[in-house]
Amino acid sequence: MTASEPPTSARVLAREVERRRTFAIISHPDAGKTTLTEKLLLFGGALREAGAVRARRANRHAASDWLELEKQRGISVSSSVMHFEHEGFRVNILDTPGHKDFSEDTADSAVMLIDAAKGVEPQTRKLFEVCRMRGIPIFTFVNKMDRMGREPLDLMGEIEEVLGIDAVPVNWPVGAGKDFRGVYDRVQGKLMLFSGGEHGKKLLDQTDIEGALGSEAVSEALGVFAREVEESLELLDGAGAAFDLEKVQAGTQTPMFFGSALTNFGVLPFLERFLQLAPHPGARPSDRGPIDPVDHGFSGFVFKIQANMDPDHRDRIAFLRVCSGRFAKGASSTHVRTGKTLRLANSTLLMGKEREEVEEAYPGDVVGLFDPGVFRIGDTVSDEGGFAYAGIPSFSPECFARVEVAAVLKRKALEKGLEQLVQEGAVQLFTEPGAGSASMYLGAMGQLQFDVMSHRLKGEYGVELSLTPMDFKLARWPQGEFDPEIFRYSERIKVVEDRDGRPVLLAKGDWDLDRVVQKHPELRLSETANPALLEASH
């Protein structure tokens, strides 16, 4: 903040913090995350028409999916930040590629999207565990109720059994599949019925049919569905857990909502209740203790770096989450890792690929900073200096491949492309000790990240990437004293180094690691490169 600029009053800052909601949507692929994101943006006026995946034949693409590969496949593989205003709230949605070491560290809450027919799927389970580890409140939206799926009570039971969290329905579906009519709000005791047309327009306003489900008007409108809902509600009232906001905020209970993002039935009731219940930005852990968003000057941390957002200019954007104070364009702040003073110019708010200049931002907001190569993921920027946020731990990949360097004609372009793209965090780069770029390995959460890497290297750097799959399934970082010689002749354990020169063990399975620990009990292994960050984030 410049000397001539008046300080932001604590009252204004507190008001801006109170009205912000920053969350991520976690789900298994194809659960409808992109469609739900777009429908939420429609309510906020950020979009005028839905570019849902189903409309891609008409050459309309989701605003959050701006890479060419995303357009081809209709999926989110990059990360974007969406924002809009709704009824006095400032809403920030982190639309992410779904790998488990990204947005959950940045969001204040998470929306867990469940496919009504498939229930809790593997990727959802992984992302849920990360959120629970952080103690992040989780709100469940059961999607695709416009298709025939499983019984709501079965889904509720699976969430509790598989994820170990109490699921408390805030509303309850009326019908399913082609007979999905709307939702009943258990808290307000009101029924909301919908018809098709303009983004799920209400057929009957909730004020028109207040009161018991068994009323004559409701029975006539719904027939057998009214009785089914009444019976389900009786079961829930008798045996289900009671809604407890403190438990929700502690991450031990998840409010449950039902709807269809595709038809927009139930999306607005979910959004309005979510904004009431979800937490605003709070104090974040640092190596100097919790940093309150109102009691401190501007600070934030870099949680994502995106290369070549504008391919014509080869630019890099660092995504910075504002954690405290007021961000002001052009002000100077301290880059804590290097101790250097930076001028925060060229700051933008991001909406997919679109950008707009930003003059100010508050805790919970995400700002894009032009990065000349200064920033790393996890870096803290602070007016006060003297502390660093816990940052973002790098988790173990589950899919590995060797880079066939000899098969690449443009060696320097390959090294430059890999160096820049791995900084984005979706793919990790490993090398054999002493071999450098002559022996490179990539690790990711799945094959999709490798496909994206290959696609972007070809399109943005003119390099054809040749990869050979490896049968390693996990990576572990040794902590403390470590002698790599004990694995010199191992065929199932490979010793490599990460980008920061830390030793890493690549293993073919849990059995191999169990055997290692039995033979070398002094060896401490971590599934993240920086386990201290996990402890600090609790």
Secondary structure by P-SEA (a helix, b strand, c coil): cccccccccaaaaaaaaaabbbbbbbbcccccaaaaaaaaaaaacccccccccccccccccccccccaaaaaaccccccbbbbbbcccccccccccccccccccccccbbbbbbcccccccaaaaaaaaaaaaaccbbbbbbcccccccccaaaaaaaaaaaacbbbbbccccccccccccccccccccbbbbbbccccccccccccccccccccaaaaaacaaaaaaaaaaaaaaacccccccaaaaaaccbbbbbbbbcccccaaaaaaaaaaacccccccccccccccccccccbbbbbcccccccccccbbbbbbbbbccccccccbbbbcccccccccccbbbbbcccbbbbbccccccbbbbccccccccccccccccccccccccccccccbbbbcccccccaaaaaaaaaaaaaccccbbbbbcccccccbbbbbcccaaaaaaaaaaaaaccccbbbbbbbcccbbbbbccccccccccccccccccccccbbbbbbbccaaaaaaaaaacccbbbbccccaaaaaaac
